[in-house]
Amino acid sequence: AGAGMRLPVLLCLAALVALASGGQSPLQRRVLRELLEQFHGRNNVQFLFKEQAVEGVEREDSSGTFVQLRVSLVQTSCSKRAQRRHNCRLVESRRKPVCLACYKFDHGDVSKVLDKYHNCGPSHHLAAKEIKHRDEAECRAVEEAGRAGEGFYLPGMFAFSKGLPP
């Protein structure tokens, strides 16, 4: 029985490694790209950061696709303005920001973002309870985007227009 139990753990690890090595879906890669652009756009960020680990969740509903990424970043030796970005050494610094990104993409037109939320901070900062609660609430709201217009608004409008005298 002992040998059989070890297999799922190995599979889990393989899945995590795949994510960290860039095995994301096209939508997750897009979110990651935007997240990194936004992070590097900050004035206080001087160096180029690379993703060290990426955890992704992707769910579909009738209104679109919800993508949530938790990304651990690590600093490199390159300035963020560097032209050559492929051989930047990783720097062991104390600053290891963690970013959370939640996006909702439109069902019919995936290039359309219905709603999004980003938050980056030091890893201990994002683990703080109140920030975690806020992140979860924001991400829930992002995931709900586009649903209301469909489930509750249209049938009501339809019923109303049907009930008018001819």
Secondary structure by P-SEA (a helix, b strand, c coil): cccccaaaaaaaaaaaaaaaaccccaaaaaaaaaaaaaaaacccccbbbbbcbbbbbbbbcccbbbbbbbbbbbbcccccccccccbbbbbbcccbbbbbbbbbbbccccccccccccccccccccccaaaaaaaaaaaaaaaacccccccccaaaaaaaaaaccc
